[in-house]
Amino acid sequence: MHMADALISPAVGCTMWVVTASLIGYCSKKVKSEMYDEKVPLMGVLGAFIFAAQMINFTIPITGSSGHLGGGMILSILLGPHIAFLTMASVLTVQSLFFADGGLLALGCNIFNLGFFPCFIAYPLIYKNIVRKVHTQPYSHQNQQKKDKYILIGALIASIVGLQMGAFAVVLETLFSGISELPFGTFLLMMQPIHLAIGVVEGVTTAAVVIFIWKARPEILDSALSTSSLSNSKLNSNSKSLSIRNVVIGVALATILTGGVLSWFASSNPDGLEWAMFKTSGVEELKTQEGIHTSLSAIQEKIAFLPDYGFKSNELSESNKSSENPNLVDSDSNIVNAGTSVSGLVGGTLTLLFTVVIGVALKRRKSKITIS
Amino acid sequence: MGNLQNNLFDIFYMDTLACSKTWIHSLDPRAKVLTTLLFVGIVVSFGKYEISILIPFMLYPVIMITWANLPIIYLIKKMVLLMPFAFFIGIFNPFIDRDIILKIDLTFISLLDIARFVDLTKFIEIMGLQNSTGVIEISGGWLSFFSIMIRFSLTVSAALILISTTGFDSVCLALQKFRVPSPFIVQLMFLYRYMFVLIDEASRMVRARSLRTFDADSKMRFSLFVPMIGQLLLRTLDRAQRIHLAMCCRGFDGHIQMVRKMSFGMKEILFIAGWSFVFVMFRLYNIPLNLGILLSKLY
């Protein structure tokens, strides 16, 4: 489920970073305005709990594989969405830094996929609505059983929906990045069923643990449900600038702005410092190469079998084929490619060797210094 | 279970690495965070078929690892363990993107005398490339696949190098200086501090259970799993309350005070400027290609 740096383009990565950063900022502000210092240790320790809970696996009866507790949903149920989002973000940050799950650029995407959907969509819209109906009813044996059922249904649906949305976001982000060749439909068909299964497991475990907690220490869940609603109303009357609607509008604007600016930057400025996702052709770079190494390219042109450029784009060859004599172009481009790709191969190997040599030399020198 | 325990060991180990004393370690964390971000950003910014231009970027991990005295075998092992995700997404590229983008004429290779060192025919067989009249045809899919794998190893190694030369607390401090909201920073530090404690607790519970079962590999049933997690959660909540009281006694006001000197001096500026210059040069000029062209001409 974790996106990796290698699979996303800077435009997508930066856009998701802006979105996630503004969400973190919003949640931090919101959390700070509530009874903050009381919740600090709670948040931290529960984040650590998410790690620890992964130590305990159970065996899924039929398949024999093992399942464990997921993160976002149970945190939302226990702590409310804002704290849960911050906690999830911190868990994912630690994972990305220490286990290199995902990566630094992809961290924005990961926090959004695994934090935003369960905490801000699935929990408030699905779980809360389902459970609220029974939550205020007075205690009795029948009510208790009914409540268990509602919690189970709520957690199950919410987990499934949250994970499905997260998986869908992964597919979209990969698609927009354009690094992976997987077509939209195939990738979707791969991701969604897997995450349906994961969602069911997560939903059932979450519900079971919540019911356990509710039986053992009902006041924990009571306070979680009531404080979040209470503080919501209090906050809305206090400061209107922090209402979720404004934040959503702000985030949407920021997304469009960064996405738009970056993609414009990418398409309008295809050579030089280019943060592009569309660049597949080497034609633009040919010009810079010639500009800088004019003497080089002059000689290059004379030598027929090693002309200057390597990677040929698909679109280029197709458009060439359609416009000109296909035979001529084909044979021509064959030679071009053969020559330069050999140069690329040789040069690449040499550079790699240089790098290794530099590393070894540095190491040698260092060990000499330490010995002497 | 073994997996997370290994991960825990990894964290311990990386913390010890972060405590060693080289001049890289003593740099201001902000400089290292910025350089790492720049590196990752530039590496990711290349088009999907680029391979040769990515190779010079390996200089950064290689030099940093040697300067900071990091165990290279360990880092490589760690990277290989993380490979599967990128591999499984990337491996579809060769099957879907079958357009031939790169053609290498074997006659030129024999001209360059590479064939003497590398048995290319075997390579071609393994890769399943079509071989028509001495021209190896490489599809765009294979190119982008290798590009993905190179990017992956570059970005992952950058993150690992950052954490094992800086340490988590220092990274947090740097983030704080970059105006990341303080609740998030406090949360990160807390999480990091208590992760070890709680993972220990969880593993104690698991061990206690397995000591009481009769057959060694008895499976954990769901009916047992729930109370265990529930217990752990209850203990965690109690612990949080104890911590809170203890912190209140010591005058906690919502901020973690760190007494650590951070100085952003000439060394840091040089570090950032030097690497940025190198990265931008690598980004602008395809060094391996030019080198190859030069070399083939000399030949």
Interface residues (C-beta under 8 A of the other chain):
Chain A: H2 A4 D5 A6 L7 I8 S9 P10 G13 I24 G25 C27 S28 K29 V31 K32 Y36 D37 E38 V40 P41 L42 M43 G44 V45 L46 G47 A48 F49 F51 A52 A53 Q54 M55 I56 N57 F58 T59 P61 S66 L69 L78 L86 T87 A89 S90 V91 T93 V94 S96 L97 F98 F99 A100 D101 G103 L104 L105 T174 G178 I179 S180 E181 L182 P183 T186 V204 T205 A208 V209 F212 I213 A216 R217 I220 G272 L273 E274 W275 A276 M277 F278 K279 T280 E285 T288 Q289 I292 H293 L296 I299 Q300 I303 F305 L306 D308 G310 F311 K312 S313 N314 N334 I335 N337 A338 G339 T340 S341 V342 S343 G344 L345 V346 G347 G348 L350 T351 L352 T355 V356 I358 G359 L362 K363 K366
Chain B: M1 L4 Q5 N7 D10 I11 M14 T36 L37 V40 G41 V43 V44 S45 G47 K48 Y49 E50 I51 S52 I55 P56 M58 L59 V62 I63 I65 T66 W67 N69 K78 M79 L82 F85 A86 I89 G90 F92 N93 I96 D97 D99 I101 L102 K103 I104 D105 F108 I109 L112 I114 V135 G140 G141 L143 S144 S147 I148 M149 R151 F152 T155 V156 A158 A159 L160 L162 I163 F168 V171 V180 P181 S182 P183 F184 V186 Q187 L188 M189 F190 L191 Y192 R193 Y194 M195 V197 L198 I199 E201 A202 S203 M205 V206 K219 M220 R221 F222 L224 F225 V226 P227 M228 I229 G230 L232 L233 L234 T236 L237 R239 A240 Q241 I243 H244 M247 C248 F252 D253 G254 V280 R283 L284 Y285 N286 I287 P288 L289 N290 L291 G292 I293 L294 L295 S296 K297
